C-alpha cells in the first residue's frame, strides 16, 4: 500500500488552522470592502502567453507549466526531442500554467471586460497562487494572496490608501511592531543613471537581493554585469544613507539634481506622505527605503513592502504602481496600483507572536448534551430554536456518557453546553453550563439565547 504524501511546498489545513486562516481572511476582506473594493475571482490556470514576460526572467523560471492533455509529445519535432534544453519544447507541450500572482490575471480580466466595468475599477481577490520555488520556512509553492488593486486612475490617493489599509489590517490583527517600506521605481531609475552603461533591470534585480546576500555579493553580481566600481561606490553611498524620511529626501534631492526620473520619484513620494497628513494619519510604521526594489518587472511608480519586526518571517505584504501592465494585452495607458497580503506568512508570524484570539477557533457556540433517547429528541427542538436565532450550535449525535460529551465540547472549544435530562424535559428549564468558568445555571431557552446573543 502506498504511503500518502503531499507535494513539497504544499500543506493540509485542519479545522483549527482553518479557523485561524478564516480570521485572517475576514479581517482583510472587511478592510478591503470598507475602502470600496469589489470581489473578483479568476481561474487557477492561465495561458502561458498571458503569464510569461510579466515577472522578469527569474519569475518566468518559477512558473508551473501544465502539460497539454493527451499525447503531449505528438506535435514535437523529432530534432527537438533529442535536445538537452527542455525549454526548446515548452511551447510545444504546454499551453497553460498555474497563476504566479493575482495581478497579471487581473490585468487580463480588465482588458477582456473593459466595456463592462466602471473606471476607476477597484477589486479585491483572495485566492491561491503557485510558484516553483525552493520550499523553506515562510516560502511555499502553493500559498494564498489577498490582493487589492485600482486601475483607471493615476491619483496618488490610491498609494496613500494602501498605507492606510495596511495599518488598519494590522490593527485588526493586533500587530503593532511592523514597518511599511516605501520607495519609487523612478528613484531607482535615478540610481541607474548614476551607473552609466549598466542595465537598469539588472540593477533593480541585484538591489532586491541586498537583504538576502549582503552588499558585497550584490556589488560582485553588478560588476559581472558590467557596472563600474566608481559608479557603484556612489550608488551605495546613497543606499546606505541613514536618517529620517525628511533627511533622506533632502539628501537624494541633491544627488538627483540632474535626473528627471529621480525628481519624479521624489515628487510622487513627497505627495503620498503629504496625503497621509491630509488623512490625519501619521508616518508611524512607514519608512522610506531607497534600497527597496521589488523584483517584479512591471512596477513603474511607488512600491511597497511590509515586514513584521522581530519575527523569523520575511515580508508579509507588498505591491506598487504598474502603468503599463494592461498594455501587454492591448489596452495601453491604463494606470493601476495595488498590493497583496501573503496569508501564509501572516499566519506563521501571528502564530509566532501568539496573536490569534481564542474565539477565532470556535466553530459552535453551544453543544446540546443528553442522557437518553427521549432527552436527545427534546434537544433537537432546542437546537432548532438556537439556530433560528443565528446561534451556531450542535447536538452530540451518539448515546454516550455525559462526561464524554463534555470532553468533546472542551476539545472543540465550545464555550457553552446545555445538558438535558428527564427533569429538564419535564420543566423546560435547562442546565446551562459555561465551560470556561465552570459555572452551571438553570435557565429557559429564551434566557439562554439572550445570554449568548
C-alpha positions as CSV (number, residue, x, y, z in Angstrom):
1,X,0.0,0.0,0.0
2,X,1.4,3.4,-1.0
3,X,2.1,5.8,1.9
4,X,0.1,9.0,1.4
5,X,2.3,12.1,0.9
6,X,2.0,15.8,-0.1
7,X,4.0,17.6,-2.8
8,X,6.8,19.6,-1.4
9,X,5.9,23.2,-0.6
10,X,2.2,22.4,0.0
11,X,0.2,21.7,3.2
12,X,-3.1,20.5,4.6
13,X,-5.0,22.8,6.9
14,X,-7.1,21.1,9.6
15,X,-10.1,22.8,11.3
16,X,-8.1,24.6,14.0
17,X,-5.7,26.0,11.3
18,X,-8.6,26.9,9.0
19,X,-10.3,28.8,11.8
20,X,-7.2,31.0,12.2
21,X,-6.9,31.4,8.5
22,X,-10.5,32.5,8.2
23,X,-9.8,35.1,10.9
24,X,-7.1,36.5,8.6
25,X,-9.3,36.4,5.5
26,X,-12.2,38.0,7.2
27,X,-10.1,40.8,8.8
28,X,-8.5,41.6,5.4
29,X,-11.8,41.3,3.5
30,X,-13.7,43.7,5.8
31,X,-11.0,46.4,5.3
32,X,-10.9,45.9,1.5
33,X,-14.7,46.3,1.4
34,X,-14.6,49.3,3.7
35,X,-12.4,51.1,1.2
36,X,-14.8,50.4,-1.7
37,X,-13.2,47.3,-3.3
38,X,-15.3,44.6,-5.0
39,X,-14.7,40.9,-5.0
40,X,-13.3,39.1,-8.1
41,X,-12.1,35.5,-8.9
42,X,-10.1,34.3,-11.9
43,X,-9.1,30.7,-13.0
44,X,-6.3,28.8,-11.3
45,X,-4.7,28.4,-14.7
46,X,-3.9,30.9,-17.4
47,X,-2.5,30.7,-20.9
48,X,1.3,30.8,-20.7
49,X,1.3,33.6,-23.2
50,X,-0.6,35.6,-20.5
51,X,1.9,34.8,-17.8
52,X,5.3,34.8,-19.4
53,X,7.3,38.0,-19.7
54,X,5.4,39.8,-16.9
55,X,7.7,38.8,-13.9
56,X,11.2,39.1,-15.3
57,X,13.5,36.2,-16.2
58,X,13.6,34.8,-12.7
59,X,9.9,34.9,-12.3
60,X,9.3,33.1,-15.6
61,X,11.5,30.3,-14.4
62,X,9.2,29.8,-11.4
63,X,6.1,29.4,-13.4
64,X,4.4,26.0,-13.0
65,X,3.6,24.7,-16.5
66,X,0.8,22.3,-17.2
67,X,1.3,19.6,-19.8
68,X,-1.1,19.5,-22.7
69,X,-3.7,16.8,-22.3
70,X,-3.4,13.5,-24.3
71,X,-0.1,12.7,-26.1
72,X,1.6,16.0,-25.4
73,X,4.7,14.9,-27.4
74,X,2.9,14.1,-30.6
75,X,3.5,17.6,-32.2
76,X,7.1,18.0,-31.2
77,X,9.7,17.8,-33.9
78,X,12.0,14.8,-33.6
79,X,15.0,17.0,-33.7
80,X,13.8,18.8,-30.6
81,X,13.2,15.6,-28.7
82,X,17.0,14.9,-28.6
83,X,17.9,18.3,-27.1
84,X,19.0,18.6,-23.5
85,X,17.4,22.0,-23.2
86,X,13.8,21.3,-22.3
87,X,12.9,25.0,-22.8
88,X,13.1,24.5,-26.5
89,X,10.0,22.3,-26.4
90,X,8.0,24.0,-23.7
91,X,5.7,25.9,-26.1
92,X,5.0,22.6,-27.9
93,X,4.0,20.6,-24.9
94,X,2.5,23.2,-22.6
95,X,0.0,25.9,-23.4
96,X,-1.2,26.7,-19.9
97,X,0.4,27.4,-16.5
98,X,-0.8,27.9,-12.9
99,X,-1.1,31.6,-12.0
100,X,2.1,33.1,-10.4
101,X,0.2,36.0,-8.8
102,X,-3.2,37.7,-8.9
103,X,-2.2,41.0,-10.6
104,X,-1.4,39.7,-14.1
105,X,-4.7,37.7,-14.3
106,X,-6.5,40.8,-13.0
107,X,-4.9,42.9,-15.8
108,X,-6.0,40.3,-18.3
109,X,-9.6,40.4,-16.9
110,X,-9.7,44.2,-17.1
111,X,-8.8,44.2,-20.8
112,X,-11.3,41.4,-21.6
113,X,-14.1,43.2,-19.7
114,X,-13.2,46.9,-20.3
115,X,-16.6,47.7,-21.8
116,X,-18.5,46.3,-18.8
117,X,-16.6,47.6,-15.9
118,X,-16.6,51.2,-14.4
119,X,-13.3,53.0,-14.1
120,X,-11.6,53.6,-11.7
121,X,-12.1,49.9,-11.1
122,X,-11.4,48.7,-7.5
123,X,-11.3,45.0,-6.9
124,X,-10.0,42.6,-4.3
125,X,-9.2,39.0,-4.8
126,X,-8.4,36.2,-2.3
127,X,-7.1,33.1,-4.0
128,X,-4.1,30.7,-4.1
129,X,-1.1,31.2,-6.4
130,X,1.7,28.8,-7.3
131,X,5.5,29.3,-7.7
132,X,8.1,26.6,-8.4
133,X,10.3,28.0,-5.7
134,X,12.6,26.1,-3.3
135,X,10.4,25.4,-0.2
136,X,11.7,26.8,3.1
137,X,10.3,28.5,6.2
138,X,7.8,31.1,5.2
139,X,8.1,30.2,1.5
140,X,5.7,27.7,-0.1
141,X,4.9,26.5,-3.6
142,X,1.2,27.0,-3.1
143,X,0.0,29.9,-1.0
144,X,-2.8,32.4,-0.7
145,X,-2.6,36.1,-1.7
146,X,-5.1,38.8,-0.7
147,X,-4.9,41.4,-3.4
148,X,-6.5,44.9,-3.7
149,X,-5.9,46.9,-6.9
150,X,-7.3,50.0,-8.6
151,X,-7.0,50.6,-12.3
152,X,-8.0,53.6,-14.4
153,X,-6.5,56.4,-12.3
154,X,-3.0,57.7,-11.6
155,X,-4.1,59.6,-8.5
156,X,-1.7,59.2,-5.6
157,X,-4.6,59.0,-3.2
158,X,-4.6,55.2,-4.1
159,X,-1.0,54.9,-2.8
160,X,-1.9,56.7,0.4
161,X,-4.9,54.5,0.9
162,X,-2.8,51.4,0.5
163,X,-0.8,52.5,3.5
164,X,-4.0,53.3,5.4
165,X,-5.4,49.8,4.6
166,X,-2.2,48.1,5.7
167,X,-2.3,49.9,9.0
168,X,-6.0,49.1,9.6
169,X,-5.5,45.4,8.8
170,X,-2.5,45.2,11.2
171,X,-4.6,46.9,13.9
172,X,-7.2,44.2,13.4
173,X,-4.5,41.5,13.8
174,X,-3.1,43.2,17.0
175,X,0.3,43.6,15.3
176,X,2.0,46.9,16.4
177,X,5.7,46.4,15.6
178,X,6.0,46.4,11.8
179,X,7.5,48.5,9.0
180,X,5.8,49.6,5.8
181,X,8.8,50.3,3.5
182,X,8.1,52.6,0.5
183,X,10.2,53.6,-2.5
184,X,9.7,54.7,-6.1
185,X,10.9,53.0,-9.2
186,X,11.9,56.4,-10.6
187,X,14.2,56.8,-7.7
188,X,15.8,53.5,-8.7
189,X,16.0,54.8,-12.2
190,X,17.9,57.8,-10.9
191,X,20.3,55.4,-9.3
192,X,20.7,53.6,-12.7
193,X,21.5,56.9,-14.4
194,X,24.4,57.3,-11.9
195,X,25.6,53.8,-13.1
196,X,26.2,54.9,-16.7
197,X,26.4,52.0,-19.1
198,X,24.8,49.5,-16.7
199,X,21.5,47.7,-17.4
200,X,18.6,49.2,-15.3
201,X,16.8,45.9,-14.8
202,X,20.0,44.2,-13.7
203,X,20.5,46.9,-11.1
204,X,16.9,46.5,-9.8
205,X,17.2,42.7,-9.6
206,X,20.5,42.9,-7.7
207,X,19.5,45.6,-5.3
208,X,16.4,43.5,-4.5
209,X,18.7,40.8,-3.1
210,X,20.5,43.2,-0.6
211,X,18.7,41.8,2.5
212,X,19.4,38.2,1.4
213,X,23.0,38.2,0.2
214,X,24.5,41.5,1.5
215,X,26.2,44.4,-0.1
216,X,29.5,42.8,-1.2
217,X,27.8,40.0,-3.1
218,X,25.4,42.4,-4.7
219,X,28.4,44.5,-5.9
220,X,30.1,41.4,-7.1
221,X,27.0,40.5,-9.2
222,X,26.8,44.0,-10.6
223,X,30.5,44.0,-11.6
224,X,29.9,40.8,-13.5
225,X,27.0,42.6,-15.3
226,X,29.3,45.4,-16.4
227,X,28.9,48.1,-13.7
228,X,32.0,50.2,-12.9
229,X,33.4,50.3,-9.3
230,X,33.4,54.1,-9.2
231,X,29.7,54.3,-10.0
232,X,28.8,51.5,-7.5
233,X,30.6,53.5,-4.8
234,X,28.3,56.4,-5.4
235,X,25.2,54.2,-5.6
236,X,25.9,52.5,-2.3
237,X,26.7,55.9,-0.7
238,X,23.0,56.7,-1.4
239,X,21.6,53.3,-0.5
240,X,23.5,53.3,2.8
241,X,22.4,56.9,3.9
242,X,20.8,56.8,7.3
243,X,18.3,59.4,8.6
244,X,14.7,60.4,8.9
245,X,12.5,60.4,5.8
246,X,12.9,64.1,5.6
247,X,16.7,63.9,5.8
248,X,16.7,61.1,3.1
249,X,14.6,63.1,0.7
250,X,16.8,66.2,1.2
251,X,19.9,64.0,0.6
252,X,18.7,62.4,-2.6
253,X,17.2,65.7,-3.9
254,X,20.8,67.0,-4.1
255,X,22.1,63.7,-5.6
256,X,19.3,63.7,-8.3
257,X,19.6,67.4,-9.3
258,X,20.3,66.4,-12.9
259,X,17.9,63.3,-13.0
260,X,14.4,63.9,-14.3
261,X,13.4,60.3,-13.3
262,X,14.8,60.9,-9.8
263,X,12.9,64.2,-9.4
264,X,9.7,62.5,-10.5
265,X,10.1,59.8,-7.9
266,X,10.9,62.3,-5.1
267,X,7.9,64.4,-6.1
268,X,5.4,61.4,-6.0
269,X,6.8,60.1,-2.7
270,X,6.5,63.6,-1.1
271,X,2.9,63.9,-2.3
272,X,2.0,60.5,-0.8
273,X,3.4,61.4,2.5
274,X,1.5,64.7,2.4
275,X,-1.7,62.9,1.6
276,X,-1.2,60.8,4.8
277,X,-1.1,64.0,6.7
278,X,-4.3,65.2,4.9
279,X,-6.0,62.0,6.1
280,X,-4.9,62.9,9.7
281,X,-2.7,59.8,9.6
282,X,0.9,59.7,10.8
283,X,4.0,58.3,9.2
284,X,4.3,55.9,12.1
285,X,5.5,52.5,10.9
286,X,6.3,54.0,7.5
287,X,9.9,54.1,6.3
288,X,11.3,55.5,3.1
289,X,13.8,52.8,2.0
290,X,15.9,53.8,-1.0
291,X,17.2,50.1,-1.4
292,X,13.7,48.7,-1.8
293,X,13.4,47.4,-5.4
294,X,10.7,44.7,-5.5
295,X,11.7,42.0,-8.0
296,X,8.7,42.2,-10.4
297,X,9.5,44.0,-13.6
298,X,6.0,45.5,-14.1
299,X,6.2,48.2,-11.4
300,X,6.7,51.7,-12.6
301,X,5.9,54.0,-9.6
302,X,5.6,53.8,-5.9
303,X,6.5,50.4,-4.4
304,X,5.7,48.9,-1.0
305,X,6.9,46.1,1.2
306,X,5.8,45.2,4.7
307,X,7.8,43.4,7.3
308,X,6.7,42.4,10.8
309,X,9.6,43.2,13.1
310,X,11.2,40.6,15.5
311,X,9.8,37.5,13.7
312,X,11.6,35.0,11.5
313,X,9.3,35.5,8.6
314,X,10.2,37.7,5.6
315,X,7.9,40.3,4.0
316,X,4.2,39.7,4.5
317,X,2.8,42.3,2.1
318,X,4.0,44.2,-1.0
319,X,2.9,46.0,-4.1
320,X,3.2,49.1,-6.2
321,X,2.1,51.0,-9.3
322,X,2.2,49.5,-12.7
323,X,1.4,51.9,-15.5
324,X,2.0,49.6,-18.4
325,X,0.6,46.2,-17.4
326,X,-2.6,46.2,-19.4
327,X,-0.7,47.5,-22.4
328,X,0.7,44.0,-22.9
329,X,-2.9,42.8,-23.5
330,X,-3.8,45.5,-26.0
331,X,-5.1,48.2,-23.7
332,X,-2.3,50.9,-23.3
333,X,-2.3,53.9,-21.0
334,X,-4.3,52.4,-18.1
335,X,-2.6,53.1,-14.9
336,X,-3.0,50.8,-11.9
337,X,-1.8,50.3,-8.4
338,X,-2.2,47.5,-5.9
339,X,-0.8,45.4,-3.1
340,X,-1.1,42.0,-1.7
341,X,-1.0,40.2,1.7
342,X,0.7,36.8,1.9
343,X,-1.7,34.9,4.1
344,X,0.7,32.0,4.8
345,X,3.5,34.3,6.1
346,X,1.0,36.3,8.1
347,X,-0.3,33.1,9.7
348,X,3.2,31.9,10.6
349,X,4.1,35.4,12.1
350,X,0.9,35.5,14.1
351,X,1.5,32.0,15.4
352,X,5.0,33.0,16.5
353,X,3.6,36.1,18.2
354,X,0.6,34.2,19.7
355,X,-1.8,36.8,18.3
356,X,-4.7,34.7,17.3
357,X,-7.8,35.3,19.5
358,X,-9.1,32.3,21.3
359,X,-12.6,32.7,19.9
360,X,-11.2,32.6,16.3
361,X,-11.1,28.8,16.7
362,X,-14.7,28.4,18.0
363,X,-17.0,26.8,15.4
364,X,-20.1,26.1,17.6
365,X,-21.2,28.3,20.4
366,X,-23.4,25.7,22.1
367,X,-23.4,21.9,22.4
368,X,-26.5,20.1,23.5
369,X,-25.7,17.1,25.7
370,X,-28.3,14.5,26.6
371,X,-28.8,11.5,28.9
372,X,-31.0,9.2,26.8
373,X,-33.1,9.0,23.6
374,X,-36.0,11.0,25.0
375,X,-33.7,13.8,26.1
376,X,-32.0,13.8,22.7
377,X,-35.4,14.1,21.0
378,X,-36.3,17.1,23.1
379,X,-32.8,18.5,22.5
380,X,-33.5,18.6,18.7
381,X,-36.3,21.1,19.3
382,X,-34.0,23.2,21.5
383,X,-31.3,23.0,18.8
384,X,-33.7,24.4,16.1
385,X,-34.6,27.3,18.4
386,X,-31.0,28.2,18.8
387,X,-30.2,28.0,15.1
388,X,-33.3,30.0,14.2
389,X,-31.7,32.9,16.2
390,X,-28.5,32.6,14.3
391,X,-26.5,30.8,17.1
392,X,-24.0,28.2,15.8
393,X,-24.9,25.0,17.7
394,X,-24.9,21.3,17.5
395,X,-26.1,18.2,19.4
396,X,-24.0,15.3,20.3
397,X,-25.2,12.5,17.9
398,X,-24.5,9.4,19.9
399,X,-25.7,7.9,23.2
400,X,-22.6,8.1,25.4
401,X,-21.8,9.2,29.0
402,X,-22.2,12.9,29.7
403,X,-18.5,13.3,30.6
404,X,-17.5,12.2,27.1
405,X,-19.9,14.8,25.6
406,X,-18.4,17.5,27.9
407,X,-14.9,16.4,26.8
408,X,-16.0,16.8,23.2
409,X,-17.1,20.3,23.9
410,X,-13.7,21.1,25.5
411,X,-11.7,19.7,22.7
412,X,-13.7,21.8,20.1
413,X,-13.5,24.9,22.4
414,X,-17.3,25.1,22.5
415,X,-17.9,27.7,25.2
416,X,-21.4,26.6,26.4
417,X,-23.2,23.2,26.9
418,X,-26.9,22.6,27.5
419,X,-27.3,19.4,29.5
420,X,-30.8,17.8,29.1
421,X,-32.0,15.2,31.4
422,X,-35.6,13.9,32.3
423,X,-36.1,16.8,34.7
424,X,-35.2,19.4,32.0
425,X,-37.6,17.7,29.6
426,X,-40.5,18.0,32.1
427,X,-39.8,21.5,33.3
428,X,-38.4,23.2,30.2
429,X,-35.8,24.8,32.4
430,X,-32.4,23.7,31.1
431,X,-29.0,23.2,32.7
432,X,-26.8,25.8,31.0
433,X,-23.0,25.3,31.6
434,X,-20.3,27.9,31.0
435,X,-17.3,25.7,30.1
436,X,-14.7,28.3,30.8
437,X,-16.0,29.5,34.1
438,X,-17.2,26.0,35.1
439,X,-20.5,27.5,36.3
440,X,-23.9,26.0,35.7
441,X,-27.3,27.7,35.8
442,X,-30.9,26.7,35.3
443,X,-32.4,28.8,32.5
444,X,-35.1,28.8,29.9
445,X,-34.3,28.6,26.2
446,X,-35.2,32.3,25.8
447,X,-32.9,33.3,28.7
448,X,-30.0,31.2,27.2
449,X,-30.5,32.8,23.8
450,X,-30.3,36.3,25.4
451,X,-27.1,35.5,27.2
452,X,-25.4,34.1,24.1
453,X,-26.6,36.8,21.8
